[in-house]
Amino acid sequence: MAGNPRNGRPYRRLVDWLRAQQLPCWICGHNIGYHLDARHPLSFTLDHLVPLSRGGDLLNRANARPAHRRCNSSRGNRTSTPPKVAPQRASRRW
């Protein structure tokens, strides 16, 4: 039985390559806390443009994007980013 491919050297090289670029989150556009603990919601994670569950390539640099842990989790396996809509307040006017 093969091990987890995300524990392998090629995947770690891809993560290190993307982390070294210090790019902002591709989903929300805000800066990523590259110095934060990996469990922090605003820390760096590698996100895949085409999700792996939809046929995306795990090790392809063209499919790798930097994202916040929170943004990556909220996106799930959708192929597009969620719309950036500001929450609306309820109005008391009739």
Backbone as JSON Lines, residues from 0, in Angstrom:
{"i":0,"aa":"M","n":[0.85,-1.17,0.0],"ca":[0.0,0.0,0.0],"c":[0.89,1.24,0.0]}
{"i":1,"aa":"A","n":[0.59,2.18,-0.87],"ca":[1.39,3.41,-0.98],"c":[1.04,4.38,0.15]}
{"i":2,"aa":"G","n":[2.01,5.2,0.53],"ca":[1.79,6.2,1.57],"c":[1.07,7.43,1.02]}
{"i":3,"aa":"N","n":[0.86,8.38,1.87],"ca":[0.21,9.63,1.49],"c":[1.14,10.42,0.58]}
{"i":4,"aa":"P","n":[0.73,10.77,-0.64],"ca":[1.61,11.51,-1.56],"c":[1.94,12.91,-1.06]}
{"i":5,"aa":"R","n":[1.16,13.46,-0.13],"ca":[1.44,14.79,0.4],"c":[2.57,14.77,1.42]}
{"i":6,"aa":"N","n":[3.02,13.61,1.79],"ca":[4.17,13.5,2.69],"c":[5.47,13.3,1.92]}
{"i":7,"aa":"G","n":[5.4,13.2,0.62],"ca":[6.58,12.93,-0.2],"c":[7.4,14.17,-0.5]}
{"i":8,"aa":"R","n":[8.61,13.94,-0.95],"ca":[9.54,15.02,-1.27],"c":[9.04,15.94,-2.39]}
{"i":9,"aa":"P","n":[8.47,15.41,-3.49],"ca":[8.01,16.32,-4.56],"c":[6.93,17.29,-4.07]}
{"i":10,"aa":"Y","n":[6.01,16.83,-3.25],"ca":[4.96,17.71,-2.73],"c":[5.55,18.76,-1.79]}
{"i":11,"aa":"R","n":[6.47,18.36,-0.93],"ca":[7.1,19.31,0.0],"c":[7.89,20.37,-0.77]}
{"i":12,"aa":"R","n":[8.54,19.98,-1.87],"ca":[9.25,20.95,-2.72],"c":[8.28,21.96,-3.32]}
{"i":13,"aa":"L","n":[7.12,21.48,-3.75],"ca":[6.1,22.37,-4.32],"c":[5.6,23.35,-3.26]}
{"i":14,"aa":"V","n":[5.34,22.88,-2.06],"ca":[4.9,23.75,-0.96],"c":[5.97,24.79,-0.64]}
{"i":15,"aa":"D","n":[7.22,24.35,-0.55],"ca":[8.31,25.27,-0.25],"c":[8.49,26.32,-1.35]}
{"i":16,"aa":"W","n":[8.35,25.92,-2.6],"ca":[8.45,26.84,-3.74],"c":[7.36,27.92,-3.66]}
{"i":17,"aa":"L","n":[6.13,27.49,-3.37],"ca":[5.02,28.44,-3.3],"c":[5.15,29.34,-2.07]}
{"i":18,"aa":"R","n":[5.57,28.79,-0.94],"ca":[5.74,29.57,0.29],"c":[6.83,30.64,0.09]}
{"i":19,"aa":"A","n":[7.89,30.34,-0.62],"ca":[9.0,31.28,-0.83],"c":[8.57,32.51,-1.62]}
{"i":20,"aa":"Q","n":[7.51,32.42,-2.38],"ca":[7.04,33.55,-3.18],"c":[6.3,34.6,-2.35]}
{"i":21,"aa":"Q","n":[5.81,34.21,-1.16],"ca":[5.13,35.14,-0.25],"c":[3.98,35.9,-0.93]}
{"i":22,"aa":"L","n":[3.19,35.18,-1.72],"ca":[2.07,35.79,-2.44],"c":[0.85,35.93,-1.53]}
{"i":23,"aa":"P","n":[-0.08,36.84,-1.87],"ca":[-1.32,36.94,-1.1],"c":[-2.26,35.78,-1.42]}
{"i":24,"aa":"C","n":[-3.29,35.65,-0.62],"ca":[-4.29,34.58,-0.82],"c":[-4.98,34.79,-2.17]}
{"i":25,"aa":"W","n":[-5.03,33.77,-2.96],"ca":[-5.62,33.91,-4.29],"c":[-7.14,33.95,-4.24]}
{"i":26,"aa":"I","n":[-7.73,33.59,-3.11],"ca":[-9.19,33.59,-2.99],"c":[-9.71,34.95,-2.52]}
{"i":27,"aa":"C","n":[-9.13,35.47,-1.43],"ca":[-9.64,36.73,-0.87],"c":[-8.75,37.93,-1.2]}
{"i":28,"aa":"G","n":[-7.49,37.7,-1.6],"ca":[-6.61,38.78,-1.97],"c":[-5.84,39.41,-0.82]}
{"i":29,"aa":"H","n":[-6.07,38.98,0.43],"ca":[-5.37,39.55,1.58],"c":[-4.04,38.83,1.8]}
{"i":30,"aa":"N","n":[-3.14,39.51,2.53],"ca":[-1.85,38.91,2.84],"c":[-2.0,37.69,3.72]}
{"i":31,"aa":"I","n":[-1.09,36.75,3.55],"ca":[-1.09,35.5,4.32],"c":[-0.04,35.61,5.41]}
{"i":32,"aa":"G","n":[-0.36,35.11,6.6],"ca":[0.61,35.09,7.7],"c":[1.52,33.88,7.56]}
{"i":33,"aa":"Y","n":[2.57,34.01,6.77],"ca":[3.48,32.89,6.51],"c":[4.23,32.46,7.77]}
{"i":34,"aa":"H","n":[4.3,33.32,8.77],"ca":[4.99,33.01,10.02],"c":[4.08,32.33,11.04]}
{"i":35,"aa":"L","n":[2.78,32.27,10.78],"ca":[1.82,31.72,11.74],"c":[1.9,30.2,11.83]}
{"i":36,"aa":"D","n":[1.44,29.69,12.95],"ca":[1.34,28.24,13.14],"c":[0.39,27.65,12.1]}
{"i":37,"aa":"A","n":[0.66,26.47,11.64],"ca":[-0.13,25.84,10.57],"c":[-1.6,25.66,10.94]}
{"i":38,"aa":"R","n":[-1.92,25.65,12.21],"ca":[-3.32,25.47,12.64],"c":[-4.1,26.78,12.67]}
{"i":39,"aa":"H","n":[-3.42,27.91,12.52],"ca":[-4.09,29.21,12.56],"c":[-4.93,29.4,11.3]}
{"i":40,"aa":"P","n":[-6.14,29.97,11.41],"ca":[-7.0,30.14,10.23],"c":[-6.43,31.02,9.13]}
{"i":41,"aa":"L","n":[-5.52,31.93,9.47],"ca":[-4.94,32.82,8.46],"c":[-3.55,32.39,8.02]}
{"i":42,"aa":"S","n":[-3.17,31.15,8.34],"ca":[-1.86,30.65,7.94],"c":[-1.9,30.16,6.48]}
{"i":43,"aa":"F","n":[-0.73,29.89,5.94],"ca":[-0.56,29.46,4.55],"c":[-0.97,28.01,4.35]}
{"i":44,"aa":"T","n":[-1.7,27.76,3.28],"ca":[-1.93,26.4,2.79],"c":[-1.8,26.43,1.27]}
{"i":45,"aa":"L","n":[-1.48,25.31,0.71],"ca":[-1.44,25.17,-0.74],"c":[-2.83,24.76,-1.19]}
{"i":46,"aa":"D","n":[-3.42,25.54,-2.07],"ca":[-4.73,25.22,-2.62],"c":[-4.54,24.86,-4.08]}
{"i":47,"aa":"H","n":[-5.42,24.04,-4.59],"ca":[-5.35,23.62,-5.99],"c":[-6.45,24.3,-6.79]}
{"i":48,"aa":"L","n":[-6.08,24.95,-7.87],"ca":[-7.03,25.63,-8.73],"c":[-8.13,24.66,-9.18]}
{"i":49,"aa":"V","n":[-7.73,23.52,-9.71],"ca":[-8.66,22.44,-10.03],"c":[-8.53,21.43,-8.89]}
{"i":50,"aa":"P","n":[-9.59,21.29,-8.07],"ca":[-9.5,20.4,-6.92],"c":[-9.09,18.97,-7.31]}
{"i":51,"aa":"L","n":[-8.37,18.33,-6.41],"ca":[-7.9,16.97,-6.68],"c":[-9.08,16.02,-6.9]}
{"i":52,"aa":"S","n":[-10.18,16.25,-6.2],"ca":[-11.35,15.39,-6.35],"c":[-12.03,15.57,-7.71]}
{"i":53,"aa":"R","n":[-11.66,16.62,-8.43],"ca":[-12.23,16.87,-9.75],"c":[-11.21,16.67,-10.86]}
{"i":54,"aa":"G","n":[-10.12,15.97,-10.53],"ca":[-9.14,15.62,-11.55],"c":[-7.91,16.51,-11.6]}
{"i":55,"aa":"G","n":[-7.75,17.41,-10.64],"ca":[-6.58,18.28,-10.61],"c":[-5.31,17.49,-10.29]}
{"i":56,"aa":"D","n":[-4.18,18.0,-10.74],"ca":[-2.89,17.35,-10.54],"c":[-2.28,17.83,-9.22]}
{"i":57,"aa":"L","n":[-1.87,16.91,-8.38],"ca":[-1.31,17.21,-7.07],"c":[0.0,17.97,-7.17]}
{"i":58,"aa":"L","n":[0.85,17.63,-8.13],"ca":[2.21,18.18,-8.19],"c":[2.45,19.2,-9.29]}
{"i":59,"aa":"N","n":[1.42,19.63,-9.97],"ca":[1.55,20.59,-11.07],"c":[1.63,22.01,-10.51]}
{"i":60,"aa":"R","n":[2.71,22.73,-10.82],"ca":[2.87,24.11,-10.33],"c":[1.78,25.04,-10.85]}
{"i":61,"aa":"A","n":[1.29,24.78,-12.04],"ca":[0.24,25.62,-12.61],"c":[-1.09,25.44,-11.88]}
{"i":62,"aa":"N","n":[-1.24,24.37,-11.14],"ca":[-2.47,24.1,-10.4],"c":[-2.36,24.53,-8.94]}
{"i":63,"aa":"A","n":[-1.18,24.97,-8.49],"ca":[-0.95,25.32,-7.08],"c":[-1.17,26.81,-6.86]}
{"i":64,"aa":"R","n":[-1.88,27.15,-5.79],"ca":[-2.15,28.53,-5.42],"c":[-2.0,28.7,-3.91]}
{"i":65,"aa":"P","n":[-1.51,29.86,-3.44],"ca":[-1.44,30.11,-2.0],"c":[-2.8,30.55,-1.48]}
{"i":66,"aa":"A","n":[-3.17,30.08,-0.3],"ca":[-4.45,30.46,0.29],"c":[-4.37,30.43,1.81]}
{"i":67,"aa":"H","n":[-5.26,31.19,2.44],"ca":[-5.42,31.07,3.89],"c":[-6.06,29.71,4.18]}
{"i":68,"aa":"R","n":[-5.79,29.16,5.33],"ca":[-6.42,27.9,5.71],"c":[-7.94,28.06,5.69]}
{"i":69,"aa":"R","n":[-8.43,29.18,6.22],"ca":[-9.88,29.41,6.29],"c":[-10.49,29.5,4.89]}
{"i":70,"aa":"C","n":[-9.85,30.25,3.99],"ca":[-10.36,30.4,2.62],"c":[-10.36,29.07,1.88]}
{"i":71,"aa":"N","n":[-9.29,28.3,2.05],"ca":[-9.16,27.0,1.4],"c":[-10.27,26.06,1.88]}
{"i":72,"aa":"S","n":[-10.52,26.06,3.18],"ca":[-11.55,25.19,3.74],"c":[-12.94,25.6,3.29]}
{"i":73,"aa":"S","n":[-13.2,26.91,3.24],"ca":[-14.53,27.36,2.86],"c":[-14.81,27.12,1.38]}
{"i":74,"aa":"R","n":[-13.77,27.12,0.57],"ca":[-13.94,26.87,-0.87],"c":[-14.3,25.42,-1.15]}
{"i":75,"aa":"G","n":[-13.79,24.52,-0.34],"ca":[-14.09,23.1,-0.54],"c":[-13.55,22.59,-1.85]}
{"i":76,"aa":"N","n":[-14.37,21.83,-2.58],"ca":[-13.92,21.3,-3.87],"c":[-14.6,21.99,-5.05]}
{"i":77,"aa":"R","n":[-15.08,23.22,-4.82],"ca":[-15.66,23.98,-5.92],"c":[-14.56,24.43,-6.87]}
{"i":78,"aa":"T","n":[-14.9,24.57,-8.13],"ca":[-13.9,24.96,-9.12],"c":[-13.77,26.47,-9.24]}
{"i":79,"aa":"S","n":[-14.7,27.22,-8.7],"ca":[-14.6,28.67,-8.74],"c":[-14.56,29.21,-7.31]}
{"i":80,"aa":"T","n":[-14.06,30.42,-7.18],"ca":[-14.02,31.03,-5.85],"c":[-15.4,31.54,-5.5]}
{"i":81,"aa":"P","n":[-15.75,31.57,-4.22],"ca":[-17.06,32.08,-3.83],"c":[-17.16,33.58,-4.13]}
{"i":82,"aa":"P","n":[-18.35,34.07,-4.46],"ca":[-18.48,35.49,-4.78],"c":[-18.16,36.35,-3.56]}
{"i":83,"aa":"K","n":[-17.47,37.48,-3.81],"ca":[-17.11,38.39,-2.73],"c":[-18.24,39.4,-2.54]}
{"i":84,"aa":"V","n":[-19.22,39.05,-1.73],"ca":[-20.37,39.9,-1.49],"c":[-20.35,40.32,-0.03]}
{"i":85,"aa":"A","n":[-20.48,41.61,0.21],"ca":[-20.51,42.1,1.58],"c":[-21.84,41.72,2.23]}
{"i":86,"aa":"P","n":[-21.81,41.34,3.51],"ca":[-23.07,40.99,4.18],"c":[-23.97,42.22,4.26]}
{"i":87,"aa":"Q","n":[-25.25,42.01,4.09],"ca":[-26.19,43.12,4.1],"c":[-26.92,43.17,5.43]}
{"i":88,"aa":"R","n":[-27.11,44.38,5.92],"ca":[-27.86,44.57,7.16],"c":[-29.34,44.6,6.85]}
{"i":89,"aa":"A","n":[-30.11,44.07,7.78],"ca":[-31.55,44.14,7.65],"c":[-31.99,45.58,7.91]}
{"i":90,"aa":"S","n":[-32.96,46.02,7.16],"ca":[-33.46,47.38,7.29],"c":[-34.76,47.37,8.07]}
{"i":91,"aa":"R","n":[-34.98,48.39,8.88],"ca":[-36.24,48.49,9.61],"c":[-37.27,49.32,8.83]}
{"i":92,"aa":"R","n":[-36.85,49.85,7.71],"ca":[-37.78,50.65,6.9],"c":[-38.73,49.74,6.16]}
{"i":93,"aa":"W","n":[-39.95,50.2,6.02],"ca":[-40.94,49.43,5.27],"c":[-41.21,50.1,4.02]}
